[in-house]
Amino acid sequence: MTISRAEFRWPLRVYYEDTDAAGIVYHANFIKFMERARTEWLRALGFEQNLIAREHGIAFVVRRATLDFVRPARFNDSLIATCAVARCGWASVDFKQQVLDQQGALLCGGEIRVGSVNFHRMAPVRMPPAIYLGISNAR
C-alpha cells in the first residue's frame, strides 16, 4: 500500500477514561493519541509492529518527546491526530505531530523522536532496509 507524502491523519474520539477530574483530556493522553497516529501510519505503509519485532527483532521506542499544549479537549470530542516524518535516519525517525479539533484548531503539537532498538537488548540498531526505505520514501 502506498500512502501520500502529505501529513497522515487519524480520527479519534475522546473517551471518559481519557479525561481527568476536571473533565478535560489528561495531558499524558495526548502522547497516546500521537502514538496511535504513528502506529496507524506505519500500518498504512504495510508494517505491523508485532511482525517487525518477531521477524526482525526490533522495536520502535520513543527517545524524546517535546510537546506544546495549546487548548484542552473534552469528553466526547472528535479529534484528529496527525503524523509527518521530519527526518529519517537508519536508527531513528523524527516526527512532527499534532492533535487537532474537527475545525482544525491545534490542541497539542509535538516533536517526537523514535529509535529503532534490538527488542531483547534494548540497544539501538539499524532498521532493516525495507523498513527504512518505506519510511524514508513516505516523507
N, C-alpha and C positions, 0 to 999 in steps of 0.2 A: 504494500500500500504506500502511496506517496501522499505526503501532506504538503500544503503550501508553505512557502518560506515565510509567510506572514505569521504574525503572532497567533499562537494556539489559544483557543478559548474553551473553557469548560464550565457548563452551568452548575450551580449549586443552590441548595435550599438551606437556610439556617434552621436547625432543629433546636428544640428546647434544651437538649443536652449541650449545645454549643454556647449557651448563654450563661452569664454569671448572675449573682443575686440581684443586680440592678436591671437585668433583662436585656443586656447587650452582649454581643459576642465577646467572649473572654479572649484577651489578646493572643494567647498561645494558639488559639484555634485558627487564626489567620495563617499560621505556619502550616497547619494541617490542610487548609484549603489549597495553599500553594503546592503542597506535596501531592495532593490529588491531581492537580493540573499537570504536574511533571510526570506522574505515573501514567495518566491517560495520553499525554503527548508521546511518551515512549511507546506505549501500546499502539498508538496510531502509526508510529514508524515501523511497527512489526516486531517489537521487542518486549517480551514479558519478563519482568524482573525475577520471578521464581525460576524460569528456564535459564536465564543468564547465570544465576547462581549455581544451578545444577550442572549445566553444560560447560560453563567456563570458569566456575569457581570464584566469580567476582560479585561484589555488591556495590551499590552506589550509596554513599553516606554523605550527609550534609557536613561540610567542613567549616563553612562560615555562612551566617545569615545576618543581613543588615536590613532592618525594617523601619518604615516610617508610617506610623498610624495617623491617618488624616481625619476620618469620620467613623462613627460607630455603625455597626449593623445590628439588627434586632431580630428576635424570633420571627420565623416565617418569611423573612426577606428572601427574595430571589437574587442571587449574586452570580457574577461571572469571575472565574479565576483565569488569569492569563499566564502564558509561559512563552518566552522567547530566548533563544540562545544568544548570548552576548559574545562568548568566546568558547572555543572547544579545543582542548589540548588532549594529548593521549591519555592522561591520568586524571583530568578534571574538566568540568564544564561549568561555566559561569552563566547564570540565568538572570534575566530581568523579569520580574513577575509583579502582577497587580491583582488586587481584588477590587472589583467594581460593582456598583449597584446596577440595576436594569437600565438606568438612564445614562450609564457610562461614567458616572462620577467616581473618582478614586476614593476608596476607603482605606486601602493599605497598599503600599508599594514596597518592593523588596529586591535586593540583590542577593542571590543565593549561589554559593559555590558548592558543587557536588563532586566528591572524589570517588575514583574507582579503586576499590581495595580488594585484596585477596580475602575471600569470605572466611577462611579459617584463621589466618594470621592477623587480619585487620590491619594489613600494611598496604601502602599504596602500590598499585600495579597498573600497567598499561591496559587499556581496553583492547579486546580483540579487534582486528582491522575492520571487520564487517560492521561492528557496532560503532566504532569511531567514525567510519565513513558515513554511516546512516545518520548519525547525529550532526556531524560537521556539514553534510550536504543539506541539512534541514535549516541551516542558518539563513 
